[in-house]
Amino acid sequence: MKYILKWILFSLAFVPLLVNLNTLFPFIFTKTLLIRSAITLFWVLFAIFFFTRKREFLDLLNNNWRFIKNPIYIFVSIFILLMLFSTIFAVDLTKAFFGDIERGEGYIGILHFFAFFVASLLVFKKEDWATFFRFSLVTGAILLTDSIQELATGKFDRAQSLVGNPTFLAGYFLFVILSALLSFSMSKNRIGWRIFSFLMIFGGVAGVFLTGTRGAILGLAVSVLVLTLYFAVKGKEVSFSLGSINLNLQKTGIALLVVSIFGIGGFVLTRENSFWQKVPGLERFTDISITDPTLQTRLISAGVSLDAINPAKNGAHRFLIGYGWENFNIAYNKYYNSEYMRYESLWFDRAHNKIFDVLVMTGVLGLLSFLGIWLSVFYLAFKKISEKGVAIPIIFFGSAYFIQNLFVFDQITTYIPLFAFLAFAVFASSDSGKVVYSKKLLRLKNISEKSMPYTLPIVGAAFSFALVAYVFIPYAQSISFVKVLQSQSVAVAIENLDSYTKPYNYAQPTIRNRLLTQAVSLIGSEDPSGLVNTILALEEEVITKEPYDPRDISLVATAYRLKGNVGEPGAYEKAEEYYLRAFELSPTRQDHFYNLATLYADQGNFQKMQEYAGTMLSQSRDVPRTKILYVSLITREGESRYAEAIKELNAAVSDPMVYFTGSPEESAIRTIYDLSVEHFFNVRDRENFLVTIRGAIDFEKTIDKFNKYRFEAGAIGSLPPSRVPELETALNKFLAGGFSALGE
């Protein structure tokens, strides 16, 4: 039985390889399926193990009580407990507990990772840990090979492989390096694994650079500096040999420290040299500055996070226990900084900084316990773990992963590696001798053993129920829904409606949102089946059960606005109600001002439109995206607003931080320029005609630049023809001969 339990956990070393393109979030949902299935099977069999081989079970359990006193174990347990309090008192309790299928977390997901943490300590011995790390190396080698092949095709400029995201792939490659270092140290009598492990140290490093993830590369650099300092100070205590080669690690550490300082200094001084543009990973550091959009959005997010837990604004309870797991977006929307749209228009559901993530979602208490985990890791690695071949990899990964998580967050691919690392750190830093029981520990042991006939079946049953209700059923719904999307058939959508919309579970907000997004295009066309109304009702059920996501509420409002546009009585009133609800959840985000202004423009109420459009512009006057939204609104009022619109649009287009959301918006802006050129030509307004045509040229040059970037990145197959020559010819004719030179 013990071997079966171990192999169930070994299977989790292959999680990153699982992908199913026939489900929603193909790089995530199938990984969630394996993790929760394996953990459930482990605890069901573990309960059976207790009832069938009780003596052997208790011997196994007795050997593991030494871990309970380990600081890492204590802080991890406290963190999970505090997360439970945050979940119970979360703003959105449903989201906090179940999460969503895009992340595979929620408190229920975190419980599965914690269950793996406990399970591995129950059954893994030293050789089992070595096996787990070796299997992780196999996974890493497959991902590395796939990444190289992926980049060779030219479809991507950063490796993402079977993980589906370069950033999270980089985090996994850091774990690959850890696995290689530990496997190398723990495989002294297995020469094949030792050689493979040694090679995969460099393979993991190469993988990090192939992803081009700056946070992970920075983490790698910091970890190297930490280790060189460690070797420089404690090198005499550490021996390293590779065949006949014996290194003095103290001297090596000093030498590496000097080389690192000069290397980093040299790169900083010469980073504009074209040579660095050819080095995978490093090229993304060559143009980084304080104005870098990624850096700026992270800084803005940090400010929003601090506002969200400010006790003066939200009370002591949010400061202490936060908003609840998976509730970061609620806090972010409430304290949204409109300056954020200067850099991108995406919606954040994470702070992209683990510290701020934990702070907002679990409060100060959760953050203190989280930091306690990492402080314990470093303390034990430096002070407690005598085997340096184990301590050094732990110091390396702890440094690298903690630093990279200042720029990102954990994800389904990296959670098992993270909890495996923490569990191994507990294993390696705990006393291996006979357990000495204090009175409290002995009392806890006795209570635990007496309660196991009841608790183990309950745990097994709870995990089993969760697996069926919150994994198998949502997974089947997801597959069914993807088939409907692939069919592109209304008849298929109607015929299979119940298979992907019932029963309601944590997959439904995503499924129904996407369903309504597809269905709004049918509004105004013949719909004898009433499919649109059915889908709209399903999405309204979502916002009734989970009324905290303004995106879902705005989508419903938009559907009613479009219904109002085709004359449905009462639809405009419903749209206004829902738009105002979304606005209340995020009262500073430009999207909500824009949506309300659009609603009033559709009704011809331009005074009301101007109230929202004007407020939107005034609160973020210098943000180019705001100007573009403002212009798209006021031009609906007619030719009287064209001069003002062109002034704002030209200012937006000439801003170096301008960006567009896609071809429809680019076409809409082009139409505004064309109509304005025609209008000012017809009324013979020389000044505004020149301002408009010059702005149109600047706009087309910007589009050409974006198209060139898209083409080089492989996003488009060919460069669209440029309109710049045509417009410049018209401008030159006008400057030479005025309006008459352009004809009628």
GISULTA-V988664 format. One record per backbone hydrogen bond with DSSP energy under -1.0 kcal/mol. NH is the residue of the N-H (numbers start at 0). CO is the residue of the C=O. If there is no record, write none. Layout:
[[NH;CO] [NH;CO]]
This chain:
[[4;0] [5;1] [6;2] [7;3] [8;4] [9;5] [10;6] [11;8] [12;9] [13;10] [14;11] [16;13] [17;14] [19;25] [22;19] [27;24] [28;24] [31;27] [32;28] [33;29] [34;30] [35;31] [36;32] [37;33] [38;34] [39;35] [40;36] [41;37] [42;38] [43;39] [44;40] [45;41] [46;42] [47;43] [48;44] [49;45] [50;46] [51;47] [52;48] [56;52] [57;53] [58;54] [59;55] [60;56] [61;57] [62;58] [63;60] [66;63] [69;66] [73;69] [74;70] [75;71] [76;72] [77;73] [78;74] [79;75] [80;76] [81;77] [82;78] [83;79] [84;80] [85;81] [86;82] [87;83] [88;84] [89;86] [90;322] [95;91] [96;92] [97;93] [98;94] [103;99] [106;95] [107;96] [108;104] [109;105] [110;106] [111;107] [112;108] [113;109] [114;110] [115;111] [116;112] [117;113] [118;114] [119;115] [120;116] [121;117] [122;118] [123;119] [128;124] [129;125] [130;126] [131;127] [132;128] [133;129] [134;130] [135;131] [136;132] [137;133] [138;134] [139;135] [140;136] [141;137] [142;138] [143;139] [144;140] [145;141] [146;142] [147;143] [148;144] [149;145] [150;146] [151;147] [152;148] [158;209] [162;159] [163;159] [168;164] [169;165] [170;166] [171;167] [172;168] [173;169] [174;170] [175;171] [176;172] [177;173] [178;174] [179;175] [180;176] [181;177] [182;178] [183;179] [184;180] [185;181] [189;186] [193;189] [194;190] [195;191] [196;192] [197;193] [198;194] [199;195] [200;196] [202;198] [203;199] [204;200] [205;201] [206;202] [207;203] [208;204] [209;205] [210;206] [216;212] [217;213] [218;214] [219;215] [220;216] [221;217] [222;218] [223;219] [224;220] [225;221] [226;222] [227;223] [228;224] [229;225] [230;226] [231;227] [232;228] [233;229] [234;230] [236;233] [237;234] [241;244] [244;241] [246;239] [248;246] [251;247] [252;248] [253;249] [254;250] [255;251] [256;252] [257;253] [258;254] [259;255] [260;256] [261;257] [262;258] [263;259] [264;260] [265;261] [266;262] [267;263] [268;264] [269;265] [272;269] [275;272] [277;274] [278;275] [282;278] [283;280] [284;281] [291;288] [295;291] [296;292] [297;293] [298;294] [299;295] [300;296] [301;297] [302;298] [303;299] [304;300] [305;301] [306;302] [307;303] [308;304] [312;309] [313;309] [314;310] [318;314] [319;315] [320;316] [321;317] [322;359] [323;360] [326;323] [330;326] [331;327] [332;328] [333;329] [334;330] [339;336] [341;338] [342;339] [343;339] [353;404] [356;352] [357;353] [358;354] [359;355] [360;356] [361;357] [362;358] [363;318] [364;319] [365;361] [366;362] [367;363] [368;364] [369;365] [370;366] [371;367] [372;368] [373;369] [374;370] [375;371] [376;372] [377;373] [378;374] [379;375] [380;376] [381;377] [382;378] [383;379] [384;379] [387;385] [389;386] [390;386] [391;387] [393;389] [394;390] [395;391] [396;392] [397;393] [398;394] [399;395] [400;396] [401;397] [402;398] [403;399] [404;400] [405;402] [406;403] [413;410] [414;410] [417;413] [418;414] [419;415] [420;416] [421;417] [422;418] [423;419] [424;420] [425;421] [426;422] [427;423] [428;424] [441;437] [442;438] [443;439] [444;440] [445;441] [446;442] [447;443] [448;444] [449;445] [450;446] [451;447] [453;450] [454;450] [455;451] [457;453] [458;454] [459;455] [460;456] [461;457] [462;458] [463;459] [464;460] [465;461] [466;462] [467;463] [468;464] [469;465] [471;466] [472;467] [474;470] [475;471] [476;472] [477;473] [478;474] [479;475] [480;476] [481;477] [482;478] [483;479] [484;480] [485;481] [486;482] [487;483] [492;488] [493;489] [494;490] [495;491] [496;493] [501;497] [507;504] [510;506] [511;507] [512;508] [513;509] [514;510] [515;511] [516;512] [517;513] [518;514] [519;515] [521;518] [522;519] [524;521] [529;526] [533;529] [534;530] [535;531] [536;532] [537;533] [538;534] [539;535] [540;536] [541;537] [542;538] [543;539] [544;540] [545;541] [552;548] [553;549] [554;550] [555;551] [556;552] [557;553] [558;554] [559;555] [560;556] [561;557] [562;558] [563;559] [564;560] [566;563] [567;562] [570;567] [573;569] [574;570] [575;571] [576;572] [577;573] [578;574] [579;575] [580;576] [581;577] [582;578] [583;579] [584;580] [585;581] [588;585] [591;588] [592;588] [593;589] [594;590] [595;591] [596;592] [597;593] [598;594] [599;595] [600;596] [601;597] [602;598] [603;600] [604;599] [605;603] [608;604] [609;605] [610;606] [611;607] [612;608] [613;609] [614;610] [615;611] [616;612] [617;613] [618;614] [622;619] [626;622] [627;623] [628;624] [629;625] [630;626] [631;627] [632;628] [633;629] [634;630] [635;632] [636;633] [640;637] [641;638] [644;640] [645;641] [646;642] [647;643] [648;644] [649;645] [650;646] [651;647] [652;648] [653;649] [654;651] [657;654] [665;661] [666;662] [667;663] [668;664] [669;665] [670;666] [671;667] [672;668] [673;669] [674;670] [675;671] [676;672] [677;673] [678;674] [679;675] [680;676] [681;677] [682;678] [684;679] [685;683] [688;684] [689;685] [690;686] [691;687] [692;688] [693;689] [694;690] [695;691] [696;692] [697;693] [698;694] [699;695] [700;696] [701;697] [702;698] [703;699] [704;700] [705;701] [706;702] [707;703] [708;704] [709;705] [710;706] [711;707] [712;708] [713;710] [714;709] [726;722] [727;723] [728;724] [729;725] [730;726] [731;727] [732;728] [733;729] [734;730] [735;731] [736;732] [737;733] [741;738] [742;739]]
